[in-house]
Each structure stands twice: as structure tokens, then as C-alpha cells.
């Protein structure tokens, strides 16, 4: 991949990487994670639903047909979970990779096309209308952002969310403190690249997952940026920290404001 000589966080690099991965992304990510990506996406939607209930206790009311913003949407594997939980929702999906969008429509979601709008753009720079989303979700896109990029994304989420709106994001993470972490990292950085070369005609695109994941660490920094935007949130570790998530809501009144 030559990542040592390229900026692996450059939007053009990321778009090109996922354009190449798009046709194989679904099955390879499922196989490589032993099916955990499916479990984690479902867990992310469950966290989103839980935040809707908590926000309701705080006086918010999510519409029965919510506007959902899916950031860094990829091939849309979270949409079946989303539309099962929020069957009347409309999803606006943003992704920087044109091929990922094409793959999503052609192979997965043609029957759901009425409920989904695709926008090919950079989620960090796309001007998002204020209060245009009732719910925001993102699954496995955070690791491709620098810490500065995470700060921009937190601001984008705060802008897009309507007061009382909820959000949930999940990302593969470095499970620091787990006894089996060395084995996990060995699998991620050594075994997966070998298997990819053997099964995918020498491709090394998915080997970038290990690089991105180790550099990302976990959702801790991103959680700080969301709190700095005035959003209420909770953090959670999944499968010993191999994934971490943040979920929460935008208060109707600023945090700390007196009634």
C-alpha cells in the first residue's frame, strides 16, 4: 500500500482505498471479524434506540418517521437494523466512496431505495443543515479520521442533530488491558494480511484495518470532542474492548442550563 509514504488519512487516499474494497467489503469484513461486525452494528442500533428512550425521559420526542443521518455509511450494512428498529425512517447516507454507494444499492438495498438518499461527499466538509436529523449513526468509519478530523465530525453531528436528537457510533478498537490483546493484534496485523494476499489475489487493502485500528485506539478522544459540543453521552466497550462505542443525545437546553 505504501502507507509509509502516503497520508493514509487524506480523503483521496481513503476514497480510493474503499473504492477498491467495495465489491469485497461485506463478506471479507464479516469473515475476518468472525461475524462480530454484524453483532456490533446491531448493538450500535440498540444503543441508538436506548438513547431515544433516555432522551424521551428528558422531555424530547423522536418523530415516528425520524430523519436518520448515516455518516461514513459504506455499503449500508447497518440499514436493515435501522429500518427494523425505525421502520418509518428515512436515511440520508453520506460516504466519500462512490463505489461503496454503488455496491450498497446494486447488491443490498434496491428494495429499500425509497427510504434511503445517497450523498457522495466527505462527512467532515459537507455543509449539514442545522437540526436536519433526528438521529445520527456511524459504524466503522471513525478510525479513518485523525484526531482533528474527529473534532470536526463531532461539530458536524452537533450541527445536524435537532435538539433532543440521539446518536450512536461504534468503531473497531485496540483492546488495551485485555490479556489476549497481543494475540488479537497479531491476528489483525500479521495473519489477516497473509490471508488477504492468498485469497484476494495479492490485495493489501484490508490489511489497512489493523493500521487504522491501532492508530485509532478507542472512542475516548472522540467522546471528549462530543462532550465539548455540549452533547450528553455514554461510552461502552464491546468484546473486551475490541470495539468501543459512544451514544447519547443533544439536550433540548444546553447542559448545565437552569430551568
N, C-alpha and C positions, 0 to 999 in steps of 0.2 A: 504493500500500500504506500510505502514511502512516507509514513506519517511523521517520521522524524524530521523531514524536510518540508512539511506542509503544515498549515494551521488546520488541525482537524476540527476546529470549531467554526471555521469560516463557512458562512451559509452556502456558498457554491460547492464546497467540499462535501458538506452534509447532504445537500440535494443530490449531488452526483452519486454519492455512496448509496443512498436509498433508492435512487432510480435503478441502479444495478441490482439491488437486493429485492426489488419489489415482487418479482414473479415467484421468488422462493421464500419470501419473508414469513408467511403464515406457517407453513409446515416446518421450516427449519427452526424457527423460534420455539415452536411447540415441542419438537423433538429434543432440541438442545436443552430446554428447561425441564424436561420430563413432565410436560403439561402444566407446570406451575404458572406460566404466563396466563393461561386461561383462568386458573384459580385466582390469581392476583387481580386480573381485570374485573372479575365478578366481585371480589372483595372491595375494589375501588368503588364500584357502583353501590354496593351495600353501604359503604361509608358515606357516600353522597346521600343516599336515602335516609340514613341516620341523622345527618346534619339538617336535612329538611325538617325532620321531626323536632329536633332541638330548636331550630330557628322558629318553628311554629310556636313552641312554648315561650319564646321570647317576643311573640307578637307578630312575627312575619307570616305571610300566607303565600305559598308557592302556587301559581296557577295550575289548573287541571291539565292544561295544554302548555307546559313550560317550554321556553326557548332555551335550548341547550347549546353551549359553545364547546366543541371538542377541539382542543388545541394540540397541534402536532399529531394529527389523527391517524396517520399511517394508512393501513388498509381497512380501518374501521372495525376491527375485531371486537371493540367494546360496544358497538351499536346494538347487537342483539340483546346484551344485558341491559343496556339503557332503555331500549324500547319495550322490553319486558317489564321493567320497573315503572317506566313512564310512557305508557302506550300511546298517549295523545301528543307526545312531544314532537317538536321539530328541531332537528340537529343541524347546526352550522358547523361544518368540519373544515378546519384550516390545516394545511400541510404544505411544506416547502417543496415536496417532491411530486411532480406531475405524474410520474409512473405509479406511485403509491395510490393516488386518487383513481387513476385509470383501472388499476388492479382491483381496488375496492368495488367499483361499480360493475366491472365486467364479470367478476367471479363470485362476489359475495352478496351484493346488496341491490341488485337490479330491482327486486320486488319491493325494496324499501325506498326507492329513489324519490317517491313523493314526500317522504319525511326527512330528506337529507339534502342540504345545499353544500356544494363543494367550493372552496376557495383555495386556489393555489397561491400561497404567499408565505412570507416569513412572519410567524406569530409575534415576533418581537417588534416588528416595524409597521405592521398593518394598523392603520388608524381604526380603532374599535369604537363604535358609537357608545356613548356613556349610557349605562343602565340598559344595555340591549340584550342581556342574558339573565335568565332566572337561575340557571345552573351552569357551572363550568367544570369540565373534566379534562384530564390529560393522563395518558398511560404510556410510560416508557419513552418519553421524549426529553425529559429533564436532563439526562446525562449528556446530551449533545450540546448543552449550554455551559458557557463559562459562568463564574460567579456573578460577573457583571450582567451577563445575559439573564441569569435567574432573577436579578433585581428588576430588570426591565419587564420580565414576564409577570412578576408579582404586581407591578404597576398596571400592566395590561389587564390582569384579572380584576384588580380593584376598579378600574375604569369600566370594564364591561359589565360587571355584576350590578344588578339592581339592588337597592337596599333590601336586606332580608334574604338575598340570594345565597345559595350554597355552592360549595366547590369541593372537589376531591382530586388528588393527583397521586400517582404511585410510580415508583421507579426501582429498577434493579440496583442493589447497593452492595457495598463492601461490608460483610458481617463482622466488624471488629468486635473482639471479645468472645467470639464463638470458638469452641475448642476445635471444630473441624474447618475453620477458616483457611488454613494452609492447603488442605485438600480441595476445598472449593475453588480457591484462586488458581491452584494447579490445573484443575479441570477447565476453568474458564480461559486461562491464558496459554495453556500448553496443549491440552487434549482437543478442545474444540477446533483450534486452527488446523491440527493434523487431520481431524475427521472432515473438516470442510475441504481441505485440499484433496482428500481422497474421494469424496462423494460429489463435489461440485466443480470438478474439472480444474482444480488448482486455484479456485477463487479464494480470496482472503478478506472478503468484505465483512463477513460476520465475526471474524476474529477481532474486529474493532470493538465489539461489545465489551470484551474484557478490558481493553484500554480505557474506554469511556467510563465503565463502571468503577474501576479502581480510582480514576481521577475524580470522579463524582463524589465518592464516599457515601453519603447518605443525604436525606432530605433536610438535615439540620440547618444548613445555611439558608436554604430556600424558605424554611419555616420562619426564620428570623426576618427575612425580607417581607413575607406576608404580614407578619405582626407589625412591622414598621409601617405598613399601609393602613393599619387600623383594623385588620381582619381578625376575627376570633377563630382559633383553630386548635386542633389536637394532632399529635404525631403518633404514629404506630409502626411497630416493627412486624414484619411478616417472615415466617420460616427462619427464625433465629437471626433476622436482620439481612437476609439475602434480598429482601425488598423492604423499602420503607415508604410510608405514605403520609400525606398531610391532608386534612379535611376540616372544613369549617364553614363559616358563613360571614356575610357582610352585615354588621349590625345596622338596624334601622336608624339608630342615633350613634354618633361616634362613641367608641369605647371610653368610659370614664365620664361621659356627659351626665349631668344631673337632670332628672326628670322635671 
